[in-house]
Amino acid sequence: MAKGNFGERLKREREMRDVTVEELTKGTRIGPRFLNALENEQWDKLPGGVFGRGFVRSIARYLGLDEESLLSEYDLARGEQKHEAPAPYENRLPSPPKWIPVLAVLVLLLVLAGFFYAGRYVWHKYEAHRAKQTSAILRPGEQSADALPIFPTKSADSATAPLNLAVSTSVTTRVRVLADHQVVLDAEIAAGDTWHFPANEQFEVTAADSSSVLLELNGQAMPPIGARSSPGTIVLGQKDLRQASSGSSQP
């Protein structure tokens, strides 16, 4: 639009309706200096942005003109394009740094490793405790000083030697052994197994099948506990060693 066309049309439309500047000012509440600036296209005297367009819209509404058409002419005359609606605001959260997921994975691996090694430590402690509890009874054919039960010891001036009993069976049978009145075995012994027990004073041996149990006291063979296929009990001590060494077989 050529310069002067918008201002001339605006003035012409006002005068055609016999509307003075004062009447237009009262009807639109736009100051006369702004009305004159619009009709003379003195853009530097007008506020920019939505204020100038608001003036044009109010004048068009008061004079009964098409608002959008008059606004388009105003924009062309002033050399402005129609303002586009601003894009909706997006509240985007900043993406986390790339090292945070890596750190989270490392922390998870450290926690899992801690659980693993803690479990291994607890298991080893439990195994050691269980082995310590079961080491009081010797396994067949074994004889370890660490695994021997503790019994009251005699004084240094005692003339008697400690006792050592070896128990084996020709058939599987149940055997109960007391060393110095303490139970050191109460279980079935398989055929061919040999068990060793220490004592200071005596042994008491009870067997379900008396004739199948073989006893050696300090390396010397002892007589059978009782009759074949019948239970029996025998008490062995220092006197039995002396009797065996003198050739007597009386229990």
C-alpha positions in Angstrom: 0.0 0.0 0.0 1.4 3.4 -1.0 2.2 5.8 1.7 -0.7 8.0 2.6 -3.5 5.6 1.5 -4.2 4.2 4.9 -4.3 7.6 6.6 -6.4 9.1 3.9 -8.9 6.3 3.9 -9.2 6.5 7.7 -9.9 10.2 7.6 -12.3 9.8 4.7 -14.3 7.2 6.5 -14.5 9.4 9.6 -15.6 12.5 7.6 -18.1 10.5 5.6 -19.9 9.7 8.8 -19.7 13.2 10.1 -17.6 12.2 13.1 -15.2 14.7 14.4 -11.9 13.9 16.1 -13.3 15.0 19.4 -16.3 12.6 19.0 -14.0 9.8 18.0 -11.8 10.5 21.0 -14.8 10.3 23.3 -16.2 7.1 21.7 -12.9 5.2 21.5 -11.0 6.9 24.4 -8.0 7.3 22.1 -6.1 10.6 22.5 -6.5 13.1 19.6 -2.7 13.1 19.0 -2.8 9.4 18.4 -5.8 9.8 16.0 -4.1 12.6 14.1 -0.9 10.5 14.0 -2.9 7.6 12.4 -4.5 9.8 9.8 -1.2 11.4 8.9 0.7 8.1 9.1 3.1 9.5 11.7 4.2 6.1 13.0 6.9 7.4 15.2 4.3 9.1 17.4 2.3 5.9 17.9 3.0 3.1 20.4 4.2 0.0 18.8 3.0 -3.6 19.0 -0.5 -4.4 20.1 -1.3 -0.8 21.1 -1.3 0.6 17.6 -3.4 -2.3 16.4 -5.7 -1.9 19.3 -6.3 1.7 18.3 -7.1 0.7 14.7 -9.5 -2.0 15.9 -11.4 0.4 18.2 -11.7 3.0 15.4 -13.0 0.4 12.9 -15.5 -0.9 15.5 -16.8 2.7 16.2 -17.0 3.7 12.5 -18.6 0.3 11.6 -15.7 -0.8 9.4 -14.4 -4.3 8.9 -11.8 -4.7 11.6 -9.6 -7.4 10.0 -9.5 -5.5 6.6 -8.6 -2.3 8.3 -5.9 -4.0 10.4 -4.4 -5.6 7.2 -4.2 -2.2 5.6 -2.6 -0.8 8.8 0.0 -3.5 8.8 0.8 -3.0 5.1 1.1 0.7 5.5 3.3 0.4 8.5 5.3 -2.4 6.9 4.5 -4.9 9.6 3.4 -8.5 9.2 0.6 -10.0 11.1 1.9 -11.3 14.4 1.7 -15.0 14.7 0.5 -16.6 17.9 3.4 -17.5 20.1 4.3 -21.1 20.4 3.0 -22.8 23.5 5.5 -22.9 26.3 7.1 -26.2 26.9 8.4 -26.8 30.4 11.2 -29.3 29.3 13.3 -30.7 32.1 17.0 -30.7 31.3 18.2 -34.2 30.5 20.4 -35.7 33.3 24.1 -35.9 32.7 25.3 -39.0 30.9 27.6 -40.0 33.8 24.6 -40.5 36.2 23.4 -43.8 34.7 27.0 -45.1 34.7 27.4 -44.2 38.3 24.2 -45.9 39.2 25.3 -49.1 37.5 28.7 -49.0 39.4 26.9 -48.5 42.7 24.6 -51.4 42.0 27.6 -53.6 41.1 29.4 -52.6 44.3 26.3 -53.4 46.4 25.9 -56.9 44.8 29.6 -57.6 45.3 29.2 -56.6 49.0 26.3 -59.0 49.4 28.3 -61.8 47.7 31.4 -61.4 49.9 29.4 -61.0 53.0 27.5 -64.2 52.2 30.8 -66.1 51.6 32.2 -64.8 54.9 29.1 -65.9 56.9 29.2 -69.3 55.2 32.8 -69.9 56.0 32.3 -68.9 59.6 29.4 -71.3 59.8 31.4 -74.1 58.3 34.3 -73.5 60.7 31.8 -73.5 63.7 30.2 -76.7 62.5 33.6 -78.4 62.0 34.7 -77.3 65.5 31.5 -78.9 67.0 31.9 -82.2 65.2 35.7 -82.5 65.8 35.2 -83.8 69.3 34.4 -87.4 67.9 37.1 -89.0 65.8 36.3 -90.4 62.4 37.0 -94.1 61.7 40.7 -94.7 61.4 41.7 -91.2 62.5 43.4 -90.0 65.7 44.1 -86.3 66.1 45.2 -84.6 69.3 43.0 -81.5 68.5 39.9 -83.7 68.2 40.3 -85.6 71.5 37.7 -85.0 74.2 39.1 -83.3 77.3 39.0 -85.4 80.5 40.4 -84.7 84.0 44.1 -85.4 84.0 45.9 -87.3 86.8 48.6 -85.7 88.9 52.2 -85.7 87.7 53.2 -88.4 90.3 50.6 -90.9 89.0 52.1 -94.3 88.0 49.2 -95.2 85.6 49.4 -94.4 81.8 46.4 -92.9 79.9 44.1 -95.4 78.2 43.4 -95.6 74.5 40.5 -97.8 73.2 40.1 -99.0 69.6 36.6 -100.2 68.7 35.8 -102.0 65.5 33.0 -104.4 64.4 32.7 -107.4 62.1 29.1 -106.5 61.2 27.2 -103.3 61.4 25.9 -102.8 64.9 25.1 -100.1 67.4 27.8 -99.2 70.0 27.7 -96.9 72.9 31.1 -95.8 74.5 31.6 -93.9 77.8 35.1 -92.6 78.5 35.5 -91.6 82.2 31.7 -91.6 82.5 31.2 -89.2 79.5 29.5 -90.4 76.3 31.9 -90.2 73.4 30.0 -92.4 70.9 26.4 -93.6 70.5 25.9 -94.7 67.0 26.0 -97.5 64.5 29.4 -98.6 63.4 29.8 -100.1 59.9 31.7 -103.3 59.5 35.5 -102.7 59.1 35.4 -99.2 60.7 37.8 -98.4 63.6 37.2 -95.7 66.2 39.7 -94.5 68.8 38.9 -92.9 72.2 41.2 -91.7 75.0 40.5 -91.9 78.7 42.3 -91.6 82.1 40.5 -94.2 84.2 38.0 -96.4 82.4 35.8 -97.2 79.4 32.2 -98.6 79.4 31.2 -100.2 76.1 27.7 -101.4 75.3 26.9 -103.2 72.0 23.7 -104.5 70.5 25.6 -107.5 69.1 28.2 -108.3 71.7 30.2 -110.9 69.7 30.7 -108.7 66.6 32.6 -105.9 68.6 36.4 -106.1 68.7 38.1 -104.1 71.4 41.8 -103.2 71.9 43.0 -101.4 75.0 46.4 -99.7 74.5 47.1 -102.1 71.7 46.0 -105.3 73.7 43.0 -107.4 72.6 40.2 -107.5 75.1 37.7 -110.4 75.5 34.3 -110.3 73.8 31.6 -108.2 75.4 29.0 -111.0 75.6 27.3 -113.9 73.8 26.7 -114.0 70.1 23.7 -112.0 68.7 22.9 -110.6 72.2 23.5 -107.2 73.8 26.1 -106.7 76.4 28.2 -104.3 78.4 31.9 -104.3 79.5 33.9 -102.0 81.7 37.6 -101.7 80.9 40.4 -100.0 82.9 43.9 -100.3 84.2 43.2 -103.7 85.8 42.4 -105.1 82.4 45.7 -104.0 81.0 47.5 -105.8 83.9 45.4 -108.9 83.5 46.1 -109.0 79.7 49.8 -108.6 80.3 49.9 -111.4 82.8 48.1 -113.8 80.4 44.6 -113.9 82.1 41.5 -113.5 79.9 39.1 -113.0 82.8 37.1 -109.7 82.3 
